Amino acid sequence: MGFGNMQQMMKQAQKMQREMQRVQEELKDRTVEGSGGGGTAKVVMTCDFRVQSVEIRPDAIDPSDPEFLGELVRQAMQDALDRVHEVTQAEMAKVTGGMRLPGM
């Protein structure tokens, strides 16, 4: 491998790094919605893991069964986190050409 090839590789890596940073910035404003209990509880979260809202249908609130409400919220949070992961992976794959990078 010649020096010219190494320089070209470095330029490509730097370009990819800039593109990844741009995508990460854009993802901060992108939101996903997760739900639990068939939509009984909903969580809206940005793709940088900031919870924007939590909605719970009033008919799901039973004071005698707080564990059920906790489980609905847990399901909605997990669903939102899974969706953030999917969106992030898909957007980063566009930049990396599908190449799996550590920490991504």
N, C-alpha and C positions, 0 to 999 in steps of 0.2 A: 504494500500500500504506500503510495507516494504522499509527499507532503501536501500536494494539491488536493488529493482525495480527503485527507484528514481535515484540511481547512474547510472543504465543502461540507463534510459531515458536521463539523462544529457549527457552521452557519445554519444548517438545517435543524440541529438540536436547539440552537438559540431561538430560531423562528418558532419551533414547536413550543418551547417554554413560554414565549410571549403569547402565543395563541391560547395556551392552557390558562394563563393568567387572565386573559380577556374573557374566556368562557367562565372561569370561576367568578369573576366580577358580575357577569350577566346572570349567573345562577342565583346570586344574592337576592335578586328581585323577582325571581320566578317562584311561583307557589304551586303546591300540590295539596290535594285533599285526601285525607284518610278517613275511613269510617269503621265503625264497630257496631255489632248488633243489627246488621242490615240497614245501616243508616241512622240508627237511633242516636248514636254519638258521632260527631264529626270533628276533625282537627284539620285546620289549615296551617301549613308550615312552609317557610321558604326553603329553598334548596341549600341554604347555609344553616339549616337546623334551627331557625327561629320560629317559635310557635306564634302564629298571628291570631288565631281564634280557636275556641272550643265551644261547640254547640251540643246541647243535650236536649232531646225532646222531653217535654214535661212528663209525658206518660211513662218515661223510663225511670223516673225518680220515685223510689219507694223507700221511705225513711226506715222501714224495718229490714231492708236488705241493702246496706251500703256496699257490700262486697260486689253485688251485681253491677252497680254503677261504676265502681272502680274497674271492674273487668271490661265494661264497655269502653271506658276511656283508654284503658291499656290497649285494647284491640285497635282503636282508632289511631292512637299514637304509633303503634307498631306498623299499621298500614301506611301511615304518612311517611314514616322513616323508610320503609321499603320502597315507596314511590320516589322519595328523594334519591335514594341509591340508584334506582333504575334510570331516572332522568340524568343524573350526574354521569353514570357510566355511559349512557348513550351519547351525551354531548361530548364527553372526553374521547370516546371512540372515534368521533368524527375528526378530531384533531390528531389523534395518534394513529389513525388508520387501523384501529382495532388492536394495536399492540398493547399488551397488558404491561403497565408500568407499576413498580412498587409504590404503595401508598395511594393508588388511584382506585 
